[in-house]
Amino acid sequence: MSFIPCKICGNTTSGFLPQFELLKCNTCGFIFFKNPLSETYVKELYDKLYNQQEDYAAYKMQADQLMQGKQAPIGYDKTVVLNKLLEKGCSNFAEIGAGVGIVGKYLESKQLKYEGIELDHQAATLAAKAGVNVKNGSFQQLESIKNKDCIVAFEVIEHIEDLKECLQMINHSLKSNGYFGFTVPNFQKYYNQSKEKQKTRLDQVGPPVHINFFTIENISEILPLFGFKIVYLKVRPFPSLNFNRKITYIRLLKSLIGKYHGPNILCIAKKIKEAV
């Protein structure tokens, strides 16, 4: 079974980068993996990724820091989005994909209200042990969360199969004029690669890990469909700053001369009406 209509707006799609089995909506520009994934499959996938592979062990180090009463670094993208939300007076937050609770710890240290939802059971357990208000579950836990000033999701919605339902539920869980703040990988970084590498690499963790792909343009089309007005939408222009890698310096130079597609998109959207 494959999606033919766009899973966001229901309009027609076309095959896009067939080597990666992607579709692109002809109307809103949304790009997504054509093969639907079950929730059971996704849970098993993330358990394997985060709990059984060394490449994904960083969050365990973060958990150790939280257990010791320290604040694990939250990174540039989260810092920018959270600070802008705090400037808007947000004080009652929910987070989808809370991980081990580093954002929750940051917000709770500022005496702000926070509820986190995390799909991976082990990560949610580590967060709870560190005293952060994180519960195990999917975004559907939003059903019981209402009147939030803000809902955040950092590097999360690119993973969600039922994205339409998720965006509807985010809208319904926000109070009037509440905010949705999030970050996602920028699909356009695919074009930083050579033509040869583009044949075999998406330059991000492709299907079945990332199954939704975003650009400035398709975010601008999608969010208004769910009752949101975009108030901040930027691509981080510079790469991750790993100065032990030669490629970092090459990418920095390209970003300075405008020939580099930044790795992540940062967005804040304001709820202006109820989603249907």
One Martini backbone bead per residue (centre of mass of N, CA, C, O) as a GRO file, in nm:
protein
  276
    1MET     BB    1   0.096   0.035   0.021
    2SER     BB    2   0.020   0.375  -0.093
    3PHE     BB    3   0.039   0.695  -0.121
    4ILE     BB    4  -0.134   0.939  -0.318
    5PRO     BB    5  -0.231   1.132  -0.145
    6CYS     BB    6  -0.183   1.376   0.053
    7LYS     BB    7  -0.136   1.355   0.409
    8ILE     BB    8  -0.225   1.663   0.447
    9CYS     BB    9  -0.428   1.780   0.187
   10GLY     BB   10  -0.518   1.548  -0.049
   11ASN     BB   11  -0.358   1.588  -0.286
   12THR     BB   12  -0.161   1.547  -0.535
   13THR     BB   13   0.110   1.337  -0.642
   14SER     BB   14   0.463   1.284  -0.694
   15GLY     BB   15   0.734   1.154  -0.786
   16PHE     BB   16   1.036   1.165  -0.564
   17LEU     BB   17   1.307   1.038  -0.557
   18PRO     BB   18   1.285   0.710  -0.616
   19GLN     BB   19   1.535   0.596  -0.452
   20PHE     BB   20   1.356   0.692  -0.172
   21GLU     BB   21   1.041   0.681  -0.187
   22LEU     BB   22   0.915   0.960  -0.277
   23LEU     BB   23   0.679   1.224  -0.224
   24LYS     BB   24   0.506   1.509  -0.388
   25CYS     BB   25   0.318   1.774  -0.354
   26ASN     BB   26   0.145   1.977  -0.591
   27THR     BB   27   0.056   2.199  -0.366
   28CYS     BB   28   0.233   2.206  -0.074
   29GLY     BB   29   0.522   2.032  -0.101
   30PHE     BB   30   0.516   1.780   0.041
   31ILE     BB   31   0.748   1.538   0.178
   32PHE     BB   32   0.724   1.170   0.152
   33PHE     BB   33   0.698   0.858   0.251
   34LYS     BB   34   0.503   0.612   0.089
   35ASN     BB   35   0.531   0.414   0.338
   36PRO     BB   36   0.357   0.302   0.579
   37LEU     BB   37   0.371   0.315   0.941
   38SER     BB   38   0.360   0.156   1.225
   39GLU     BB   39   0.367   0.197   1.562
   40THR     BB   40   0.514  -0.064   1.629
   41TYR     BB   41   0.753  -0.023   1.439
   42VAL     BB   42   0.850   0.248   1.557
   43LYS     BB   43   0.911   0.151   1.843
   44GLU     BB   44   1.120  -0.063   1.759
   45LEU     BB   45   1.312   0.126   1.612
   46TYR     BB   46   1.376   0.322   1.859
   47ASP     BB   47   1.482   0.111   2.047
   48LYS     BB   48   1.721   0.032   1.870
   49LEU     BB   49   1.855   0.308   1.829
   50TYR     BB   50   1.866   0.423   2.143
   51ASN     BB   51   1.941   0.128   2.305
   52GLN     BB   52   2.152  -0.042   2.075
   53GLN     BB   53   2.327   0.217   1.987
   54GLU     BB   54   2.607   0.416   2.003
   55ASP     BB   55   2.519   0.660   1.820
   56TYR     BB   56   2.264   0.699   2.050
   57ALA     BB   57   2.417   0.769   2.346
   58ALA     BB   58   2.396   1.074   2.427
   59TYR     BB   59   2.134   1.073   2.606
   60LYS     BB   60   2.272   0.924   2.846
   61MET     BB   61   2.454   1.158   2.922
   62GLN     BB   62   2.226   1.354   2.978
   63ALA     BB   63   2.097   1.190   3.203
   64ASP     BB   64   2.338   1.201   3.396
   65GLN     BB   65   2.333   1.507   3.434
   66LEU     BB   66   2.047   1.526   3.552
   67MET     BB   67   2.100   1.336   3.797
   68GLN     BB   68   2.325   1.560   3.900
   69GLY     BB   69   2.175   1.850   3.852
   70LYS     BB   70   2.229   1.913   3.557
   71GLN     BB   71   2.257   2.096   3.254
   72ALA     BB   72   2.208   2.006   2.955
   73PRO     BB   73   2.268   2.082   2.654
   74ILE     BB   74   2.040   2.231   2.399
   75GLY     BB   75   2.130   2.421   2.191
   76TYR     BB   76   2.080   2.648   1.948
   77ASP     BB   77   1.792   2.596   1.836
   78LYS     BB   78   1.640   2.573   2.104
   79THR     BB   79   1.727   2.844   2.221
   80VAL     BB   80   1.595   3.027   2.016
   81VAL     BB   81   1.303   2.929   2.042
   82LEU     BB   82   1.266   2.957   2.351
   83ASN     BB   83   1.336   3.259   2.379
   84LYS     BB   84   1.105   3.360   2.198
   85LEU     BB   85   0.879   3.240   2.376
   86LEU     BB   86   0.951   3.391   2.636
   87GLU     BB   87   0.912   3.679   2.510
   88LYS     BB   88   0.591   3.603   2.472
   89GLY     BB   89   0.508   3.469   2.771
   90CYS     BB   90   0.563   3.181   2.808
   91SER     BB   91   0.467   2.925   3.089
   92ASN     BB   92   0.306   2.672   2.936
   93PHE     BB   93   0.431   2.355   2.862
   94ALA     BB   94   0.474   2.131   2.583
   95GLU     BB   95   0.627   1.809   2.478
   96ILE     BB   96   0.736   1.647   2.191
   97GLY     BB   97   0.991   1.456   2.232
   98ALA     BB   98   1.158   1.472   2.528
   99GLY     BB   99   1.319   1.246   2.613
  100VAL     BB  100   1.521   1.303   2.905
  101GLY     BB  101   1.458   1.633   2.971
  102ILE     BB  102   1.623   1.901   2.891
  103VAL     BB  103   1.394   2.105   2.844
  104GLY     BB  104   1.239   2.064   3.106
  105LYS     BB  105   1.470   2.147   3.294
  106TYR     BB  106   1.503   2.433   3.186
  107LEU     BB  107   1.209   2.529   3.247
  108GLU     BB  108   1.188   2.446   3.549
  109SER     BB  109   1.428   2.638   3.639
  110LYS     BB  110   1.212   2.888   3.561
  111GLN     BB  111   0.927   2.817   3.683
  112LEU     BB  112   0.785   2.637   3.470
  113LYS     BB  113   0.551   2.479   3.296
  114TYR     BB  114   0.562   2.108   3.240
  115GLU     BB  115   0.507   1.867   2.963
  116GLY     BB  116   0.606   1.539   2.866
  117ILE     BB  117   0.654   1.341   2.559
  118GLU     BB  118   0.760   0.987   2.513
  119LEU     BB  119   0.797   0.706   2.318
  120ASP     BB  120   1.041   0.613   2.471
  121HIS     BB  121   1.062   0.437   2.755
  122GLN     BB  122   1.353   0.480   2.857
  123ALA     BB  123   1.369   0.787   2.832
  124ALA     BB  124   1.125   0.847   3.017
  125THR     BB  125   1.246   0.711   3.269
  126LEU     BB  126   1.496   0.893   3.295
  127ALA     BB  127   1.343   1.156   3.331
  128ALA     BB  128   1.185   1.077   3.587
  129LYS     BB  129   1.441   1.018   3.761
  130ALA     BB  130   1.527   1.336   3.721
  131GLY     BB  131   1.239   1.496   3.774
  132VAL     BB  132   1.086   1.499   3.506
  133ASN     BB  133   0.783   1.575   3.328
  134VAL     BB  134   0.768   1.258   3.188
  135LYS     BB  135   0.582   1.066   2.947
  136ASN     BB  136   0.478   0.780   2.810
  137GLY     BB  137   0.418   0.837   2.456
  138SER     BB  138   0.230   0.977   2.227
  139PHE     BB  139   0.083   1.248   2.080
  140GLN     BB  140  -0.205   1.146   2.183
  141GLN     BB  141  -0.170   1.270   2.475
  142LEU     BB  142  -0.295   1.552   2.399
  143GLU     BB  143  -0.592   1.493   2.469
  144SER     BB  144  -0.517   1.577   2.793
  145ILE     BB  145  -0.410   1.857   2.672
  146LYS     BB  146  -0.468   2.198   2.777
  147ASN     BB  147  -0.409   2.532   2.750
  148LYS     BB  148  -0.145   2.603   2.613
  149ASP     BB  149   0.098   2.827   2.530
  150CYS     BB  150   0.296   2.577   2.449
  151ILE     BB  151   0.438   2.378   2.180
  152VAL     BB  152   0.703   2.142   2.144
  153ALA     BB  153   0.934   2.023   1.865
  154PHE     BB  154   1.246   1.855   1.844
  155GLU     BB  155   1.315   1.659   1.605
  156VAL     BB  156   1.008   1.505   1.526
  157ILE     BB  157   0.798   1.543   1.274
  158GLU     BB  158   0.977   1.365   1.075
  159HIS     BB  159   0.860   1.083   1.230
  160ILE     BB  160   0.547   1.124   1.175
  161GLU     BB  161   0.293   0.967   1.028
  162ASP     BB  162   0.039   1.129   1.173
  163LEU     BB  163   0.063   1.449   1.106
  164LYS     BB  164  -0.219   1.561   1.084
  165GLU     BB  165  -0.315   1.478   1.365
  166CYS     BB  166  -0.093   1.622   1.522
  167LEU     BB  167  -0.158   1.917   1.433
  168GLN     BB  168  -0.445   1.917   1.539
  169MET     BB  169  -0.371   1.856   1.840
  170ILE     BB  170  -0.197   2.097   1.890
  171ASN     BB  171  -0.410   2.307   1.843
  172HIS     BB  172  -0.620   2.197   2.065
  173SER     BB  173  -0.397   2.232   2.310
  174LEU     BB  174  -0.419   2.524   2.260
  175LYS     BB  175  -0.459   2.825   2.319
  176SER     BB  176  -0.545   3.115   2.243
  177ASN     BB  177  -0.256   3.231   2.092
  178GLY     BB  178  -0.077   3.007   2.076
  179TYR     BB  179   0.229   2.804   2.048
  180PHE     BB  180   0.442   2.661   1.786
  181GLY     BB  181   0.755   2.499   1.840
  182PHE     BB  182   1.020   2.415   1.595
  183THR     BB  183   1.231   2.154   1.455
  184VAL     BB  184   1.395   2.074   1.136
  185PRO     BB  185   1.509   1.938   0.879
  186ASN     BB  186   1.663   2.042   0.581
  187PHE     BB  187   1.615   1.932   0.270
  188GLN     BB  188   1.818   2.123   0.102
  189LYS     BB  189   2.088   1.978   0.193
  190TYR     BB  190   2.099   1.776  -0.036
  191TYR     BB  191   2.241   2.009  -0.233
  192ASN     BB  192   2.538   1.995  -0.106
  193GLN     BB  193   2.588   1.772  -0.281
  194SER     BB  194   2.684   1.584  -0.507
  195LYS     BB  195   2.547   1.438  -0.778
  196GLU     BB  196   2.641   1.156  -0.701
  197LYS     BB  197   2.537   1.148  -0.399
  198GLN     BB  198   2.230   1.205  -0.466
  199LYS     BB  199   2.170   0.903  -0.559
  200THR     BB  200   2.224   0.778  -0.233
  201ARG     BB  201   2.177   1.056  -0.061
  202LEU     BB  202   1.999   1.272   0.174
  203ASP     BB  203   2.161   1.399   0.424
  204GLN     BB  204   1.986   1.212   0.609
  205VAL     BB  205   1.771   1.022   0.792
  206GLY     BB  206   1.619   0.809   0.625
  207PRO     BB  207   1.426   0.588   0.544
  208PRO     BB  208   1.242   0.498   0.836
  209VAL     BB  209   1.305   0.758   1.011
  210HIS     BB  210   1.270   0.968   0.803
  211ILE     BB  211   0.934   1.066   0.651
  212ASN     BB  212   0.961   1.379   0.667
  213PHE     BB  213   0.994   1.679   0.450
  214PHE     BB  214   1.145   2.009   0.479
  215THR     BB  215   1.059   2.345   0.394
  216ILE     BB  216   0.994   2.665   0.383
  217GLU     BB  217   0.765   2.634   0.175
  218ASN     BB  218   0.591   2.397   0.303
  219ILE     BB  219   0.544   2.526   0.577
  220SER     BB  220   0.390   2.778   0.463
  221GLU     BB  221   0.150   2.588   0.361
  222ILE     BB  222   0.070   2.399   0.606
  223LEU     BB  223   0.003   2.562   0.873
  224PRO     BB  224  -0.261   2.715   0.776
  225LEU     BB  225  -0.433   2.443   0.761
  226PHE     BB  226  -0.407   2.448   1.112
  227GLY     BB  227  -0.440   2.755   1.229
  228PHE     BB  228  -0.165   2.905   1.143
  229LYS     BB  229   0.079   3.162   1.212
  230ILE     BB  230   0.369   3.277   1.104
  231VAL     BB  231   0.648   3.435   1.306
  232TYR     BB  232   0.887   3.216   1.255
  233LEU     BB  233   1.132   3.156   0.974
  234LYS     BB  234   1.435   2.963   0.969
  235VAL     BB  235   1.759   2.904   0.860
  236ARG     BB  236   2.032   2.762   0.956
  237PRO     BB  237   2.332   2.869   0.804
  238PHE     BB  238   2.505   2.683   0.979
  239PRO     BB  239   2.685   2.436   1.083
  240SER     BB  240   2.803   2.208   1.261
  241LEU     BB  241   3.062   2.262   1.517
  242ASN     BB  242   3.311   2.052   1.402
  243PHE     BB  243   3.658   2.115   1.429
  244ASN     BB  244   3.761   1.806   1.353
  245ARG     BB  245   3.636   1.875   1.067
  246LYS     BB  246   3.689   1.973   0.748
  247ILE     BB  247   3.391   2.017   0.648
  248THR     BB  248   3.323   2.258   0.831
  249TYR     BB  249   3.500   2.472   0.677
  250ILE     BB  250   3.365   2.443   0.405
  251ARG     BB  251   3.075   2.516   0.499
  252LEU     BB  252   3.137   2.793   0.614
  253LEU     BB  253   3.232   2.920   0.354
  254LYS     BB  254   2.970   2.872   0.194
  255SER     BB  255   2.787   3.036   0.389
  256LEU     BB  256   2.935   3.314   0.341
  257ILE     BB  257   2.865   3.288   0.006
  258GLY     BB  258   2.573   3.145  -0.038
  259LYS     BB  259   2.644   2.797  -0.083
  260TYR     BB  260   2.445   2.703   0.164
  261HIS     BB  261   2.244   2.462   0.320
  262GLY     BB  262   2.098   2.450   0.593
  263PRO     BB  263   2.015   2.199   0.832
  264ASN     BB  264   1.787   2.383   0.979
  265ILE     BB  265   1.454   2.449   1.095
  266LEU     BB  266   1.296   2.739   1.236
  267CYS     BB  267   0.979   2.753   1.427
  268ILE     BB  268   0.693   2.984   1.470
  269ALA     BB  269   0.346   2.943   1.565
  270LYS     BB  270   0.019   3.084   1.560
  271LYS     BB  271  -0.286   3.059   1.694
  272ILE     BB  272  -0.600   3.165   1.511
  273LYS     BB  273  -0.746   2.877   1.491
  274GLU     BB  274  -0.932   2.609   1.456
  275ALA     BB  275  -0.893   2.300   1.372
  276VAL     BB  276  -1.037   2.046   1.133
   0.00000   0.00000   0.00000
